[in-house]
């Protein structure tokens, strides 16, 4: 391993270490999703996945 990979690994570990408490706080203070919202999320995810598949097919 060269020094660049070691430095990158240390920086990624530090980033996770510093962001973890804030992410935990955000999860505790966020509102809970209602049953009707999950359908909208699924529709958006399917649309994005379909667009990515379309782009991949256009490149081939």
Buried (B, 14 or more C-beta within 10 A) or exposed (E): EEEEEEEEEEEEEEEEEEEEEEEEEEEEEEEEEEEEEEEEEEEEEEEEEEEEEEEEEEEE
